[in-house]
Amino acid sequence: MDVRLESWLPGQLPQNPHLPILWILPPLQTPDLAAWWEKALQPFGLQAGQFPLSERLRFYADGRYQALQVTLPHYTVEHLRRGVYYALRKAEEVGWAEVQLAWLQPPGTTDEEDFWQALAEMAHMSLYRFTKYAPDPPQTVEKITLLAPDSAKSAIERGLIIGQSVNMARDWVNEPPNVLTAEELAHRIAATGQEAGFSVEIWDKARIEAEKMGGILAVNRGSLNPPTFTIAEYRPASPVNRKPLVLVGKGLVFDTGGLSLKPTPDSMDYMKCDMAGAAAVIGALRAAALLKLPFHLVALVPATDNRPGENAYTPSDIIHLYDGTPVEIRNTDAEGRLILADALAYARRYNPAFVLDFATLTGAAALAVGPYASVLFTNAGQAIRDALLEAAWATYERLVEFPLWEEYGHLIKSDIAAIKNSAGRQAGAITAAKFLEYFVRYPWAHIDIAGTAFLPKPTPPDRGFPRHYQVKYASGVGVRLTVAFLMRHGERLFGG
């Protein structure tokens, strides 16, 4: 997708006025909207009556100009995102290969940057499809010109970087598991580091063995493909945080369940997405580095697949994790928490100000809140909790907080080891988070994205003005949330 910016103001003709224009208009109740709209149309020789504001969607063509008008139902950033998605999908339906996109930002508003950033994000995100292996991919819009005032330039450039980073994460999650092995994932992280300007260190199996990361090694035992542990670090010249912020992403490149084998339909057949946490944190790190955010960031990605090979780890095994903790294995399909525990224990080396992990950890989280929210657990206190929840609403990557009460910790106690990796069906998302918490010695939050990372069906279905803009399959969830958390709250929370 080729997206570029053209300086433009209402009352001017764009450089190529005969290319189709997608007009995104604020709601009917916006003050002075009619006059603003008339001013925008005047250079084209068009009348506002040809584009009635009362119509939510309208196409126009007269032999000279082609246009599509979308009027938002509400003046919010979220509705703008949906409006851009709606307009671009409609442009694709009618076969426009190149379009111009114009948002009529009401004059005198104070939140302009959020709207322009969202517009640019959605220019990249709205028409995303994974077509790498498709012999005959569908025709789509190939080029978008964003018509915007010079004052919007920085916000738009920021949004383009974030949108590209979301799509990168989507690409990685959508890759088939015979392509995206743990080693390939590590190589892609290294290539992204070269592009964006952050350092990458990749540990091979021998180094993981030397470091005694028993969780990664146990899960990997049934696979012919070696594991990796990747450390990515972005350190600007003058970071505002004295202690680093650490991002941890689960990198389970495919999960059969191991000997506790998953059923195939609606379960194992989607498990290439089990590394969506890794994609989220590297997508966020890429965006942060390219945006030159003033934060020292570290990302840790433990990666392997989980297969039932002849030497696979088994229920009743006792394994020792990175910090020496003996863990009783009760279910080999509760593997993500084992590789994350190694990474979370390793994170103590950094004496971090805060650690944030993303993982497609439990079906229980998906069952509890469905595809409409991810589940948050945190010990980090009210300020960080509130900041995460606010960033989640701002990006509409919403979070629902679950408790970490002490009583749930008793459910993972083992009679023959320190803890066990599965406590059964009750409170499954919470007991998985309690398992992770056992290895935490710093302010921390865990976000379970099992229900939001991969969407086999559009959710909810499109009828009229869209209620979403998520594409089928990988969503890229976590990238925008993390960047918004850093940009909106990072300096206040971690500066000084």
C-alpha positions in Angstrom: 0.0 0.0 0.0 1.4 3.4 -1.1 0.2 6.1 1.3 1.4 9.7 0.9 0.5 13.1 2.2 -0.5 16.2 0.2 -0.8 19.6 1.7 -4.4 20.8 1.3 -7.0 23.0 2.9 -10.8 23.2 2.3 -11.4 25.8 -0.4 -8.4 24.5 -2.5 -8.3 22.1 -5.3 -6.0 19.1 -4.8 -3.2 18.5 -7.2 -5.2 15.9 -9.1 -8.9 16.8 -8.6 -10.1 14.1 -11.0 -8.9 11.2 -8.8 -11.8 9.9 -6.6 -12.1 11.7 -3.3 -13.3 10.0 -0.1 -14.8 12.7 2.0 -15.1 11.9 5.7 -17.4 14.4 7.4 -18.1 15.0 11.1 -21.6 14.5 12.5 -24.6 16.6 11.5 -24.7 18.5 14.8 -21.1 19.9 14.3 -21.3 23.7 14.5 -20.9 25.5 11.1 -20.6 22.1 9.3 -22.8 23.2 6.3 -20.6 26.3 5.7 -17.4 24.3 6.1 -18.7 21.7 3.6 -19.8 24.3 1.1 -16.3 25.8 1.2 -14.7 22.5 0.6 -16.9 21.7 -2.5 -16.8 25.2 -4.0 -13.4 24.8 -6.0 -14.9 21.7 -7.7 -17.9 23.7 -8.9 -20.2 21.5 -6.8 -23.1 22.4 -4.5 -23.6 21.1 -1.0 -27.1 20.0 -2.1 -25.4 17.3 -4.3 -23.9 15.8 -1.1 -26.7 15.9 1.5 -25.3 15.9 5.0 -28.2 13.8 6.2 -26.9 10.8 4.2 -24.5 8.5 5.9 -23.0 7.2 2.7 -23.3 8.8 -0.8 -21.4 8.2 -4.1 -21.1 10.9 -6.7 -19.9 10.9 -10.3 -20.5 13.5 -13.1 -17.9 12.6 -15.7 -15.4 15.0 -14.2 -15.3 14.1 -10.5 -15.9 11.0 -8.6 -16.4 11.1 -4.9 -17.7 9.2 -1.9 -19.1 10.9 1.2 -19.2 9.3 4.6 -20.8 11.3 7.5 -19.8 10.1 10.9 -22.6 9.3 13.4 -20.6 10.7 16.4 -17.6 13.0 16.8 -15.1 10.6 18.3 -11.7 9.3 17.1 -13.1 5.8 17.2 -15.9 6.7 14.8 -13.4 8.3 12.5 -11.5 5.1 12.4 -14.6 3.2 11.5 -15.5 5.9 8.9 -12.1 5.6 7.2 -12.5 1.8 7.1 -16.0 2.1 5.7 -14.9 4.6 3.0 -11.9 2.5 1.8 -13.8 -0.7 1.8 -16.5 0.9 -0.4 -13.8 2.4 -2.7 -12.4 -1.1 -3.0 -15.9 -2.5 -3.9 -16.3 -0.1 -6.8 -12.9 -0.8 -8.1 -11.0 2.5 -7.5 -7.3 1.7 -7.5 -6.2 5.1 -6.4 -8.0 7.5 -4.1 -7.7 10.7 -2.1 -8.8 10.8 1.5 -10.0 14.0 3.1 -11.2 14.5 6.6 -13.1 17.7 7.3 -11.7 18.4 10.8 -14.1 20.9 12.4 -12.3 24.3 13.0 -11.4 25.3 16.5 -11.2 21.8 18.0 -8.5 20.9 20.5 -8.0 17.2 19.7 -7.0 17.5 16.1 -3.8 15.4 16.4 -5.6 12.4 17.7 -8.0 12.5 14.7 -5.2 13.0 12.1 -3.1 10.2 13.6 -6.1 7.8 13.5 -6.8 8.7 9.9 -3.2 7.8 8.9 -3.3 4.6 11.0 -6.4 3.4 9.2 -5.1 4.3 5.8 -2.7 1.4 6.3 -4.9 -0.9 8.4 -8.3 -0.8 6.7 -7.5 -2.8 3.5 -5.0 -5.2 5.0 -5.1 -8.8 3.8 -2.5 -11.5 4.0 -2.1 -12.4 0.3 1.6 -13.5 0.2 0.7 -17.0 -1.0 -2.6 -16.2 -2.8 -2.3 -17.0 -6.6 -5.0 -14.5 -7.5 -5.4 -11.8 -4.7 -8.4 -9.6 -4.9 -8.1 -6.2 -6.5 -7.9 -3.4 -4.0 -6.9 0.3 -3.6 -3.2 0.5 -4.3 -2.5 4.2 -3.6 -4.0 6.6 -1.1 -3.2 10.4 -0.9 -4.1 12.0 2.4 -5.3 15.5 1.9 -4.5 17.5 5.0 -3.2 20.8 6.3 0.5 21.3 7.1 -0.4 21.4 10.8 -1.4 17.8 10.6 1.9 16.5 9.1 3.5 15.3 12.3 0.4 13.5 13.5 -0.1 11.8 10.1 3.5 10.7 9.9 3.2 9.2 13.4 0.0 7.4 12.4 1.6 6.0 9.3 4.4 4.5 11.3 2.0 3.0 13.8 -0.3 1.6 11.1 2.7 0.0 9.3 3.8 -1.6 12.6 0.4 -3.1 13.2 0.4 -4.6 9.7 3.9 -6.0 10.3 2.6 -7.7 13.4 -0.4 -9.0 11.4 1.9 -10.4 8.7 4.0 -12.3 11.3 0.9 -13.8 13.0 -0.6 -14.8 9.6 2.5 -16.6 8.4 2.2 -20.4 8.3 4.1 -22.3 11.0 6.3 -24.1 8.5 7.7 -20.7 7.5 7.7 -18.8 10.8 9.8 -21.1 13.0 11.4 -19.8 16.1 14.6 -19.1 14.2 12.7 -17.3 11.5 10.9 -15.2 14.0 14.3 -14.2 15.6 15.7 -13.3 12.2 12.7 -11.1 11.4 13.2 -9.3 14.8 16.8 -8.7 13.8 15.8 -7.3 10.4 13.3 -5.1 12.0 16.0 -3.8 14.4 18.2 -2.9 11.5 15.3 -1.0 9.9 14.1 0.8 12.9 17.3 1.3 14.8 17.3 -1.0 17.8 19.8 -3.7 18.8 19.0 -7.4 18.8 20.7 -10.3 20.4 19.6 -13.9 19.6 20.3 -16.8 21.8 20.4 -20.2 20.2 19.6 -23.5 21.9 23.1 -24.0 23.3 23.0 -20.5 24.9 19.5 -21.2 26.3 20.8 -24.5 27.7 23.7 -22.7 29.3 21.4 -20.1 30.9 19.2 -23.0 32.2 15.9 -21.7 30.8 14.1 -24.9 31.6 10.6 -23.7 30.5 11.7 -23.0 27.0 13.7 -26.2 26.8 11.0 -28.4 28.1 8.4 -27.1 25.7 10.8 -27.5 22.8 11.7 -31.1 23.6 9.0 -32.6 21.3 10.1 -30.4 18.3 12.8 -30.9 15.7 13.2 -27.1 15.3 15.4 -25.4 17.9 14.1 -22.6 20.2 15.4 -19.1 20.4 15.4 -16.3 23.0 15.6 -12.8 21.6 16.6 -9.6 23.4 15.8 -6.4 21.5 16.8 -3.1 23.0 16.0 0.5 22.0 18.0 3.1 23.9 17.7 6.7 22.8 20.4 9.2 23.5 18.7 10.8 26.5 15.9 8.5 27.8 13.5 10.0 30.4 13.4 6.8 32.4 16.4 5.8 34.5 15.3 2.1 34.7 14.2 0.4 31.5 10.7 -0.6 30.6 10.6 -4.2 29.5 8.1 -5.7 27.1 7.7 -9.5 27.0 5.9 -11.4 24.2 5.0 -15.0 24.1 6.6 -16.5 20.9 4.9 -19.9 20.6 5.1 -20.2 16.8 2.8 -23.2 16.8 1.0 -25.0 19.6 -0.3 -28.5 19.1 -0.8 -28.8 22.9 2.1 -31.3 23.0 1.1 -34.7 24.5 -2.0 -33.0 26.0 -3.1 -32.7 22.3 -5.5 -30.0 21.3 -8.5 -30.9 19.1 -8.1 -29.6 15.5 -11.3 -27.8 14.6 -11.5 -24.2 16.1 -8.5 -24.9 18.2 -5.2 -26.3 16.9 -6.0 -25.0 13.4 -5.6 -21.4 14.6 -2.5 -22.0 16.7 -0.1 -20.3 14.4 -1.4 -17.2 16.2 0.2 -18.3 19.5 3.1 -16.0 18.9 0.9 -12.9 18.6 2.3 -11.5 21.9 5.8 -11.5 20.4 4.5 -9.8 17.2 2.8 -7.2 19.4 5.8 -6.2 21.5 8.2 -6.1 18.4 5.6 -4.1 16.5 5.4 -1.6 19.4 9.2 -1.5 19.7 9.5 -0.8 16.0 7.0 2.1 16.2 8.7 3.5 19.3 12.1 3.5 17.7 11.0 5.0 14.4 9.0 7.7 16.3 12.1 8.3 18.5 10.1 8.1 21.7 12.3 9.1 24.7 12.1 5.8 26.5 14.7 3.1 27.1 12.9 -0.1 26.1 13.8 -3.8 26.2 11.7 -6.5 24.5 12.2 -10.2 25.4 10.8 -12.9 23.1 11.1 -16.6 24.2 10.2 -18.7 21.1 9.6 -22.3 20.3 6.9 -24.6 19.0 5.1 -27.2 21.2 4.8 -30.6 19.5 4.3 -34.2 20.7 7.6 -35.6 19.4 9.2 -38.7 20.8 11.0 -36.8 23.5 8.2 -34.4 24.4 7.8 -33.3 28.0 5.0 -35.1 29.8 2.4 -34.6 32.5 4.0 -35.4 35.9 7.4 -34.1 34.8 9.3 -31.8 37.2 11.2 -29.1 35.4 13.4 -26.2 36.7 12.9 -22.8 35.3 15.5 -20.0 34.8 15.5 -18.9 38.5 15.7 -22.5 39.7 12.0 -22.9 40.6 10.8 -26.6 40.4 7.5 -26.8 38.5 5.2 -29.8 38.3 3.8 -30.3 34.8 0.1 -31.2 34.9 -0.8 -30.3 31.3 1.6 -29.8 28.4 -0.9 -27.5 26.7 -0.2 -25.0 29.5 3.1 -24.2 27.9 3.0 -20.5 27.3 3.3 -19.7 30.9 6.5 -21.8 31.1 8.4 -19.9 28.4 7.1 -16.6 29.7 8.2 -17.5 33.2 11.8 -17.9 32.0 11.6 -14.5 30.3 10.0 -12.8 33.3 12.6 -14.2 35.7 15.3 -13.0 33.3 13.8 -9.5 33.3 14.8 -9.1 36.9 18.4 -8.5 35.6 17.3 -5.1 34.3 15.8 -3.9 37.6 13.0 -2.6 35.4 10.7 0.3 36.2 7.8 -1.7 34.7 7.3 -4.9 32.8 4.4 -5.4 30.4 3.7 -8.8 28.8 1.4 -9.8 26.0 0.3 -13.4 25.4 -2.3 -15.5 23.8 -2.3 -17.4 27.1 -5.6 -19.0 27.9 -8.8 -20.0 26.2 -10.5 -19.1 29.5 -9.8 -15.4 28.9 -11.4 -15.7 25.4 -14.4 -17.5 26.9 -14.8 -14.8 29.6 -14.8 -11.7 27.4 -14.9 -12.9 23.8 -13.2 -11.0 21.0 -14.2 -7.5 22.3 -11.5 -7.1 24.9 -8.3 -8.4 26.3 -7.9 -9.3 29.9 -5.6 -7.3 32.2 -3.8 -8.4 35.3 -1.5 -6.1 37.2 0.3 -5.6 40.5 1.7 -2.1 39.4 -0.6 0.2 41.4 -3.4 2.5 40.5 -1.5 5.0 38.3 -0.2 2.4 35.9 -3.5 0.5 35.9 -5.4 3.7 35.1 -3.0 4.6 32.4 -3.3 1.2 30.7 -7.1 1.3 30.8 -7.1 4.9 29.4 -4.8 4.0 26.6 -6.9 0.9 25.9 -10.0 3.1 25.5 -8.2 5.7 23.4 -7.1 3.0 20.9 -10.3 0.9 21.4 -8.1 -2.1 22.2 -10.1 -2.4 25.4 -9.1 -4.1 28.6 -11.1 -5.8 31.3 -9.2 -6.2 34.6 -9.3 -9.5 36.4 -8.1 -9.9 40.0 -4.9 -11.4 41.3 -6.3 -12.3 44.8 -4.1 -14.4 47.0 -6.6 -17.2 47.2 -6.1 -18.0 43.5 -2.4 -18.6 44.2 -3.3 -21.6 46.4 -4.8 -23.3 43.3 -1.4 -23.6 41.6 0.4 -25.0 44.7 2.0 -28.4 44.1 2.4 -31.3 46.5 5.7 -32.3 44.9 7.2 -29.1 43.6 7.0 -25.3 44.2 4.0 -24.8 41.9 2.2 -26.7 39.1 1.6 -25.3 35.6 -2.1 -26.0 35.5 -4.9 -25.8 38.1 -7.7 -27.2 36.0 -10.7 -25.4 34.5 -11.8 -23.1 37.3 -10.5 -19.5 36.9 -8.1 -20.6 34.2 -7.1 -17.1 33.1 -6.5 -16.0 36.6 -4.5 -19.1 37.7 -2.3 -18.7 34.6 -1.6 -15.1 35.6 -0.9 -16.2 39.2 1.7 -18.6 37.7 3.4 -15.7 35.9 3.2 -13.5 39.0 5.2 -16.1 41.0 8.3 -15.1 38.9 7.7 -11.3 39.1 9.7 -9.0 41.4 8.8 -5.6 39.9 5.8 -3.6 38.8 4.2 -5.7 36.1 1.1 -6.1 34.0 0.0 -9.1 32.0 -2.4 -8.8 29.1 -4.1 -12.0 27.8 -4.9 -11.5 24.2 -6.2 -15.0 23.5 -9.6 -13.7 22.4 -8.5 -10.6 20.4 -5.3 -11.6 18.5 -6.9 -13.7 15.8 -10.4 -13.3 14.4 -11.6 -16.2 12.2 -14.8 -14.2 11.5 -15.4 -10.4 11.2 -16.6 -9.3 14.6 -19.3 -8.1 14.7 -20.6 -8.6 11.1 -20.8 -5.5 8.9 -24.3 -4.0 8.4 -24.4 -0.3 7.4 -21.9 2.0 9.2 -19.4 -0.4 10.6 -19.2 -1.3 14.3 -15.5 -2.3 13.9 -12.6 -2.2 11.6 -10.9 -5.4 12.4 -9.9 -7.5 9.4 -10.2 -11.3 9.3 -7.5 -13.3 11.0 -4.6 -11.5 12.7 -5.6 -8.2 14.3 -2.2 -6.8 15.4 -3.7 -6.1 18.9 -1.3 -4.6 21.4 0.8 -2.5 19.1 -1.3 0.6 19.2 -2.2 0.1 22.9 1.5 0.0 23.9 2.5 3.0 21.8 -0.5 5.0 23.2 0.4 4.0 26.8 4.0 5.2 26.3 3.1 8.4 24.4 0.2 9.5 26.6 1.5 8.4 30.0 5.1 7.2 29.8 6.9 10.4 30.8 4.6 11.1 33.7 4.8 7.6 35.1 8.5 6.8 34.5 10.3 10.1 33.9 12.9 11.5 36.3 
